Amino acid sequence: MEWFLNRNKDVHWAKSSCKEIVKGVVLGDEYALHDLALLTCFRITHIVCVGGECEPKWPTRYIYKKVDQGIPLIDQWNDSRKWMENALSEPENKVLVVSPEGIGRAAPLLIAYVLHKYNVSLQVALEHVLCKKEGTQLEPEGVVEDMKEFEKMQ
């Protein structure tokens, strides 16, 4: 499928690992929030923080969205997806989706984004995101069941 990236855009810093999952959308950990060189390298313009601490370090440079950890992800997927699509409506924009370790809570948001944006099955979206970002896991338990519900709503 043409939406899969052909380029290997890995950037590894001492404590941070980011990966462009689909065109314009990067998955990373909370260390990326504080690494201006990394954000600049990926040409990030928008940041979605999923859980953890997300105090905007550069509020005049980036546009931030906080996904509330106290609200189930399934209740926030559509709003977050629309925010990301709006951000990516300008071709030069790139979105960084972060969670504390860049795996547990950010990955389901990206999987939901891929599922909806590219009109693929949950299985295809899961495989793509999990394959692109080594070490990605789905946490907390029950997220896959929530994602199956989200797939039915699409």
Steps between C-alpha positions, in 0.01 A plus 500: 500500500630844412443642847771280648825693517782365289768707671666393823466813715638374827656744740656367819621728775634388838157460661262558216385302204259637243367346183289642220211253487308643204564813297504795735440307824784413738477276809731586789556501873488780756872572458420626150295781657820647642735442208492800269753342263282192458183706449682712245645194322153356448359847415228461763234773509235339724529279809237265647577394858328179609528460876798600708621853551464732206587854588565691179870588506481707180138623479580760234679248280266197514127443528416257779203274573465313829309172506364465853628189675192493724260450207495168311688523170202373301309812608778723367599329175266687268587840643873424486477360147317811379760722666779307326324511163451874537868542587602292199273692262807715433757282318799647685359410844609196698347359817691335782288265714666433836434304817740440789681214327367556149332162491207431730248782462624682189499189281123436530433859398718454192341165420155662514628782277639254242183287513276799425725706271595217267180297534682180592409225743606508861737211429679689220523819709632303801762317296617818331549703819646211700739414215617860446584569866703221659398427857151644462244340727136564567427602858298513715319170462171536323631742238471240223137438598438876494663516158270226372207717614656801330537298176129413511413871532691586181 
